[in-house]
Amino acid sequence: QVQLVESGGGLVQAGGSLRLSCAASGSIFSIIRMGWYRQAPGKQRELVAVITSGGTTNYLDSVKGRFTISRDNAKNTMYLQMNSLKPEDTAVYYCNADRIGAGATVPYRYWGQGTQVTVSS
């Protein structure tokens, strides 16, 4: 099992920056992929950024060049550095971890509780 706790959300003006953190605990060595999703009111949840166990990263097109996903293995923590924030980035941001447990053939998707990011114009 994996437990995920997000922090770092808040209110920021357009053009500002925030850094989200996701602390992972439990069977973290079985995690093959972690990512950040976001969901704005009335919209579907969308994938913002992912990082694999090997360090490969991918981003939503609209955040490329502005957001950076990273991982600190010593602290069991994943980060999302968000720069040049826009009002369109306003959403609840969720930490995600995909884990393959013993005997499993398909990863199980774990979620954090979410943290609110609000960007004012």
Secondary structure as UniProt FT lines:
FT   STRAND          2..7
FT   STRAND          10..13
FT   TURN            14..15
FT   STRAND          18..26
FT   HELIX           28..30
FT   STRAND          31..39
FT   TURN            41..42
FT   STRAND          46..52
FT   TURN            53..54
FT   STRAND          57..59
FT   HELIX           61..63
FT   TURN            64..66
FT   STRAND          67..72
FT   HELIX           73..75
FT   STRAND          77..82
FT   HELIX           87..89
FT   STRAND          91..99
FT   TURN            102..103
FT   STRAND          108..111
FT   STRAND          115..120
//
